[in-house]
Amino acid sequence: MRIVFTRCFAMNKETVPTQVQLISIDEDGAGQRIDNFLLAKLKGVPKSMIYRIVRKGEVRVNKKRIKPEYKLAAGDEVRVPPVRVAEKDYRTAPSANLNRVAQLEDRILFEDKQIIVLNKPAGIAVHGGSGVDYGVIESLRSLRPTCKFLELVHRLDRDTSGVLLIAKKRMALRHLHDQLRNKQMQKVYQALVRGQWQEHDRVVKAPLLKITLKSGERIVRVNSEGKPSETRFRVLRRFDEASLVEASPVTGRTHQIRVHCQYQGHPIACDDKYSEQKFDDAMRAKGLQRLFLHAAQLTFTHPESETQMTVQAPLDGDLTAVLDALEQKG
């Protein structure tokens, strides 16, 4: 990406323009939507402001007005207007998060010039927002201040641990997103569910619909009007009151594994949205303090070498301790 003209004031380690910028898009920047480009370029600018300046025609591509969904092409010239926001440092983590940020370094499973594969801990969101100042991606940016591009390839729920893939190049992100769209990326999860899961293998096909309760809480339900959803399950271990299952989602709907387990009568342990209190209490008595859902394995094609990679994240010690407790009789 080449900046033809810019005059900016320092905003700690990020910059937000106080005069018009004209930015030429190169091959690495091609293919992304203009709204996503602006969100990445104008760190700290609210999303509502981004859409407002696009809608008002203050952002132009090749001197023409565009819509937020416009996809940039190599050679495009983007006009970015002056924007003023309150100063904030986006490369330095707040002191309250320093320990958690530092811990992420030890949970990196693989890293090269194209990607980072992380064993995400439970309890941390993948990105900030909705009352969360700092997530995984912001933390990684603070750990890699010289890395100009870091973006999530996919997401995990806040309470889910395990394999999370991050792109370090825009071309890598596009390549990996293509794999997701074409269902060429295989994800495998492990979950502890209520009761005895009878069949060794089971395929669940049940459409999922997002709904909002009167309380404002957003949940997902099996509903004929929902989107087609499929998960393949396999039993790994059976206990007296629970089963450890492997779940491989064919589709990628919100809360898909959690809702499909509930739909089968086997909710995941300590799922605050879809589980059962009595079962959760029994699992807490065994030492479980969080949702027992772990992204154990991810298989994908490396965006540069095009070799197939399979990365595994072992269960955290708190989860293996629960399994050990379930094995004990009496």
N, C-alpha and C positions, 0 to 999 in steps of 0.2 A: 504494500500500500504506500503510495507516495503523496505527501501533502504538498500541494502546489503553493498555497499561501495560508499562513496562519499567524496569528498574533494572540498569545494567550497569557493569562496570569497564572502563577503557580498556585495549585490547589493541593498543597502538601505534595504527595508523589503522583497524583493524577492531575490532569488538566481538563478544564472546561473552557470553551472558547468565549472570549468577550468581543471578538469581531468575527466576521464571516470566514469560514473555512471552505476551500475548494479541494476536495479529496478525489484523487484518481484511483479507481478500483483495479487491482491487478488480478491475476489468475487465482491467487490464494484467497482473495476476498469475494470472488464471484460465486453466485449461487445462493447467497444468504438473503433473507428478506430485509428490506430497508429498516423496518422497525427494530429487528434484532441487531442490525448493524449499528443503529443509533444508540440502543441500550448499552451495547458494549463500548461504544466510542465515548458516550457522555456519562461516565460513571457518576452515580449519585443523583442524576436527574430523574425525577419521578416518571413512571411510565405514562401517567396521565398527561404530563407535559410533552413527552415525546409524541404521543398521538395528536396532541393539540397543534404542535408546530407542523406536523405532516398535513393534518387536515386543513390548516390555514394556508398551506402552500409556501410556508417559510423554508421548508426543505424541498429542494428540487434536484432532479437527476437529468443531466444534459439540458438544463434550463427549462425543464417541463415539470409540471405538478405530477405527483404520483400518489398511489394509495399505499397504506401500510403493508399490504401483502406483496408489493412489487419486489421482484427478485433481481438483485444486482447482477450485471454482466461485466466481464473484463473490458476495460476501456471506458466504463461509465464515469462521469464526473458528478460528484455529489456536492451540493451546496448545503453546508451546515450553518444555521444562523447563530448569532450570539445567544448564549444561555447563561443565566446567573442562578446559582444555588448556594446554599450555606456550605462553608468549608467542612470537609470531613476527610479523614485519612483512610483510604480503602486498602492500603497495603500493610497497615500495622494493626494487629489484632488487639482488641481491648484487653487490659490487664487481667480481667476476670476470666478470660478465655485462654490465656497463655499456656496453661498446663495442658488443656485439651488440644490446642493447636500443636504443641510439641509432641503429644502422644500420637498424632496422625502420622508423623514421620516414621515412627516405628511400625506402623500398620500398612506401609506401602509394600505390596506383594511383587510388583514389577514396575519398572520405569525405563523409558528410553526417550529419544527425541520426539516421538510421536504421541505417546500415551502414558498415562499413569493408571495402574490398577491398585485399588485401595481395598483393604478389609475394613469397611466402615463400622465404627462402633455403634451400638444401639444408643438411642437418646439424643442424637445430634441430627438435625435436619440437613438435607443435602445442600440447601441454599437458604439465605436469609429471607425474611418477609413474614407477614402475618404475625408480627410481634416477636420474631426471631431476628436478632441483629446479625448473628454470625452463624453460617452453616459450613459444610464441608468445603464448598468451592471457594468461599471467602478465606477460609483458613489455609487452603492450599496456595492461594494467591499470596498470602502473607509469608508462607514458607518458601515460595518461589518468586521473589519480587522481580527478578530479571526475566521471567517468562512472560512474554507479551500476550500470549493467548492461552487460556485455560477455561474449558467449558465442559459441563456434564454431558456425557453421551446418553445416559438414561438416569432414572431416579430410583431411589429406595425410600420407603416410608421412614419417618423419623425413628420409629421404634424397631425397625428391621435392621439387622446387622448383616455384614457380608460383602461380597464382591461388588465393587462400584468402579465403573470405567470412566475416565476423564481424558479428553483430547487436548493435546498441546499444540496442535496445528489445525487451522480451519479445514484444510483438505482432508486431514484425518477424521475430523468430525463429520464431514459430508460422506466420506467412505463408510464410516461406522453407522451413520443414520440410514444409509442405503441398505445395509445389512439388516437393520432392525425392521425397516419397511418391508423387505423381501423375506422376512422370517428366516434369515440365515444366521442369526445369533441365538444360541441355545443357553437358556438360564435354568439352573437347577437349585431348588430351595430345600431346606429341611425344616419340618414343623412338628411340634409335639401337639397332638390332638386328643380330644376326650374319647375315652372308650376303646373298644377293640375294633379296629378297622378290619373287616372280614376278608375281603378279596386282597390277594397279593398285589394285583394291578387293577387299576380302575381309571376310566376316562370319563371326566365330567364335562358335559356340554350343557351350559345353562346361560341364557342371555342376562346381561347385567345392566341395570339402570341406576344412574345417580339420582338421589332424591334429597330434598331438604326438609327436615322435620320442623314442626312449629317452633321448636326451641332455637332453630337456626343451625342446628348441627347437620352436617352433610354426611350421608351414609350411602351405601350401595346395596341394592336388593336384587334378587333374581326376579325378573319380570319379563313377560313375553314381548314387551315393547322396548326392551333393552338391546344392547349391542351383542352380537354373537360372541361367545366366550368359551374357551376350551382349556382345560388343565388335565394333565396326565399324572396320576398318583401311583406310587409304589411303596409298599410297606418295608421299612428297614428294621424296626424292632417293635416287639409287642410287650407291654407291661400289664399288670393287673387292671389298672384304671386308665391307661393311656396308650397311645401308639405313636412311634416316631415314623413319619412318612416323608418320602421324597416327592416334591411337587415340581413338575415341569410345565410352565405356562406356554401354550401354543399361541394364544393372543396375549395382549398386554394391557388389560383393563385395570382401572383403579381398584385396589383392594381385591383383585381377582381371586388369589389363593385363599385369602381370609374368608371371603363370602362363599366360595365353592366348598370349603371345609364345613362351614356352618350349614350350608344347604344339604350336605350329606349327613348331618347330625353329629358331626365331629368337629366342633369349633376348636380353634387354636388356643392353647393355654395362655391366660392373661391377656387376651385381646379385649381392650376396653370398649370396643364397639360391638363385637359379635360373639363374645364368649358367654359362659354361664358362671354365675357367682360361686356356686357350690364347688364346681370343678376347679375354678381359679383358686379358691381358698385351700383346696387340697394340694394344689401344686405349689402354692406359697409356703405351705407347711413343709414342703420338700426343699425349699430354698429359692424358688423361682421368684424373681423380682421384676420381670419385664416380659413383653411379648416373646414367645418362643417361635420366632420365624427368622431364618438365617439363609442368606443367599450364598450357597455353598460352592457353586461352580458357574463359570461363564466360559463359553466356547465361541470364538469369533475368528475372523481372518484379519491378520495384522494389516493396517492400512498402507504400509510402505512395502514390506517384504512379501505380502500376500501369502504368508504361511499361516496355517491354522494354529491357533493358540487355545489352550485350555488352562485356565487359572482357577485354582481352588483356594478357598479360605476355610481353615479349620474352625470348628465350633469354639467359641470363647469358653474359658474355664468355668464361668458361672452356669453355662448351659450343660456342660459335661458333668458338672457336679450334681445337677438335678437328675440327669439320667442315671448316674451312679446311685443316687438315693432311691430312685424308683426300682432299681435292681435288687435292693436289699429287702428281704422279707421280714415282716414284723417290726 
